Amino acid sequence: QVQLVESGGGLVQAGGSLRLSCAASGSIFSINTMGWYRQAPGKQRELVAVLGSSGYANYADALKDRFTISRDNAKRAVYLQMNSLKPEDTGVYYCNLDARPNILSGSRNYWGQGTQVTVSS
């Protein structure tokens, strides 16, 4: 069973910073991508950033100047550094993992429980 545990969300004033962390545990044979998505109230879940095993990062265009994704393969962890936060960044941030749970299995997609980020104006 693969689990993703997120941390680092909270309340911050506009212009502030937060760093989100996500650690994967359980049966994981290999990881393809780890990343972050977010969902604002009343809106669909959207991509924030995804990082591949090769180190290639894909960001939402509107966020790449303020957000930075990084990864620690040894810890099976992914991080999201968010700077110059704006009220429109408010939402629930979800960690996402695309991985093979064992050598016989194809890739599967996993989600964390989400961490709330609230940016006050």
Helices and strands as residue ranges (DSSP letters): E 3-7, E 10-13, E 18-25, E 30-39, E 46-52, E 57-59, E 67-72, E 77-82, G 87-89, E 91-100, E 108-111, E 115-120
